[in-house]
Amino acid sequence: MQRQGYAPPIAHSPPLHHPVPQHVSTVPMMRSPPPPASQSLGGSGYGTPYGGQMNQPNGGGGQFPPAFGGFMNDQTAQMGFQLGKSAVSAGQDYMEQNLNRYVSISALKHYFNVTTSYVLRKLVLVLFPWRHKPWSRQQRPSTTGSHDQSSYSYYFLPPREDLNSPDMYIPVMAFVTYVLLSALLAGLRGSFHPEVMGTTFTYALFVVIFEILILKLGTYLLAITNESQLLDLIAYSGYKFVGVIVTLVVSEIVNLGRSTGGWASWTVFMYTFLANAFFLLRSLKYVLLPDSSAPTGSGMPHTVARSQRNRRTQFLFLYAYVVQFLFMWVLSKQDSSTGRAGKAKGVL
């Protein structure tokens, strides 16, 4: 008798029951806010700044929001802009009124009226003044007064129209270049530290102020009371930085960064000094020794007494040769090991 095999019952998984929510909550649908109202541009396109209309890509007549969300059209913003503009203009007027007590702003603008061609030709003239002619400044007459009773006055042309006219653009840029070049040379020599630029700037500024005081004293002793002549002297005093920069660069290349001494440095220094002295001697002649036949601002020839003329000649010679040699030598001398700032610390 055979025994039947045992077959295990088929297992069935229990049915799955998903939970049924007892409290149904509705989620609000998020919709973008409607676009702000803007001016109707009409048609199926929108206007362009070049005129005409452009078709919209979707073919609809949708509207675009104003720039910056309509902030520029707000009356409060416009009022703030007007107040800011009024404050800036009031500040400019205040600065001009206070500066006009010491120097004329309109006169200073005359000295910065330059062009690129003028700057290049002026630099060549400062470094190679030997064969330049003429040295007299150009003047232009201007009519003043009514139509019936008109008088002519003469004024000097700005630097951009007259190569012999002094400017303050080249002296200011040469002063800044001298400070940056001194810091660069100190870095190439391995002696740069944060005090180099500040000390060099203070040192050069002291030289400039001291020279201006000398010029002010000279104009007082020589009875030069015209403000424009004093500004001309200040402008001419800054051209020496051009020769100083050339001396420093050539000395650094020839001496391989060791120092500013040596026969090559002295040769370049003497050339730039003589060129600057000759340039000042010729240029300052019309300021200190005006021609008796040349008309002045009032149209009348200016005459100088013989004794006064001799004193002005002596002052011109001392300023062009002695004073300029001393200042150019002080500004050109730099130490290769410590730099100008290190020397100043050693002296103090």
Buried (B, 14 or more C-beta within 10 A) or exposed (E): EEEEEEEEEEEEEEEEEEEEEEEEEEEEEEEEEEEEEEEEBEEEBBEEEEEEEEEBEEEEEEBEEBEEEEEEEEEEEEEEEEEEEEEEEEEEEEEEEEEEEEEBEEEEEBBEBBEEEBBEEBBEBBBEBEEBEEBBBEBEEEEEEEEEEEEEBBEBBBBBEBBBBBBBBBBBBBBEBBBEBBBBBBEEBEBBBEBBBEBBBBBBEEBBEEBBEBBBEBBEEBEBEEEBBBBBBBBBBBBBBBBBBBBBEBBBEBBEEEBBBEEBBBBBBEBBBBBBBBBBBBBBBBBBBBEEEEBEBEEEEBEBEEEBBEBBEEBBEEBBBEBBBEBBEEBBBBBBEBBBBBBBEEEE
